[in-house]
Amino acid sequence: MTRKTTTTVAAIVAAASLSAAALPANAADTISQDQSVRNVVLVHGAFADGSGWKGVYDNLTKRGYRVTIVQNPLTSLEDDVAATKRALERQDGPVILVGHSWGGTVITEAGVDAKVAGLVYVSALSPDAGETTAQQYQGFAPASEFVIETTKDGFGYVSPEKFKAGFAHDVSDADVAFMRDAQVPINMSAFGTKLENAAWRTKPSWAVIATEDKAFDQAMLIHMAERIKAKITKVSASHALFMTQPKVVADTIDQAAKAVSAKKQ
């Protein structure tokens, strides 16, 4: 299981380099007052924290969305789902729930919440009910450039030597160094936990896939997105697309919110 799902955090340092990508929204991009879905909850993946969403956050808030970022403890699937549910409880209306990498597993379980109107998977995992995250890798090529090192107590880090190539080859060396050294380890046992729910079976889904993602086999990403019948957007990026492609990710979230709102009218 050394080819795990990942993500690494962006820090304020990395966010600074993204500010140019998170350009202010044009007047035509701002959401209308009668749009029913105006809340977005962002869920980060393994080896990361929520600061990596800074570019997406800036883009969406400029459009008028209320954006909440979950800080997953990464100690178990149950704990991460609980953290996400706490964020959902604080929303004042319907929500687009977004997950990157391991965060996809989390939103798949937590997304059955009545407030969730749609799901967005950002190079993310999407198990079915009764499946584990680890099962999603079966039958696909191993991610040889994405290597996980496991501690004695069962927590995983992305190998420092493989970090840039495996996770963020399109990020500057300085920012990659910070991301590598700011990793939040995940309890590897979480990947063996079976899901009780699969929100994508009842909620509309969208997927943004990084075509240069080294954390997953591309065939695996496509297979997962097609299985959940997600509307797919592809972008040239590394696994760190939630940081390096904030506009593409934000545009997809906006599309999801508008599509779900239109159906409610």
Secondary structure as GFF3:
##gff-version 3
##sequence-region A 1 265
A	DSSP	alpha_helix	12	18	.	.	.	ID=ss1
A	DSSP	three_ten_helix	27	29	.	.	.	ID=ss2
A	DSSP	beta_strand	39	43	.	.	.	ID=ss3
A	DSSP	three_ten_helix	50	53	.	.	.	ID=ss4
A	DSSP	alpha_helix	54	63	.	.	.	ID=ss5
A	DSSP	beta_strand	66	70	.	.	.	ID=ss6
A	DSSP	alpha_helix	77	89	.	.	.	ID=ss7
A	DSSP	beta_strand	95	100	.	.	.	ID=ss8
A	DSSP	alpha_helix	102	110	.	.	.	ID=ss9
A	DSSP	beta_strand	116	122	.	.	.	ID=ss10
A	DSSP	three_ten_helix	134	137	.	.	.	ID=ss11
A	DSSP	beta_strand	148	150	.	.	.	ID=ss12
A	DSSP	beta_strand	155	158	.	.	.	ID=ss13
A	DSSP	three_ten_helix	160	162	.	.	.	ID=ss14
A	DSSP	alpha_helix	163	167	.	.	.	ID=ss15
A	DSSP	alpha_helix	173	181	.	.	.	ID=ss16
A	DSSP	beta_strand	186	187	.	.	.	ID=ss17
A	DSSP	three_ten_helix	188	192	.	.	.	ID=ss18
A	DSSP	three_ten_helix	199	201	.	.	.	ID=ss19
A	DSSP	beta_strand	205	210	.	.	.	ID=ss20
A	DSSP	alpha_helix	218	227	.	.	.	ID=ss21
A	DSSP	beta_strand	231	235	.	.	.	ID=ss22
A	DSSP	alpha_helix	241	244	.	.	.	ID=ss23
A	DSSP	alpha_helix	246	264	.	.	.	ID=ss24
###
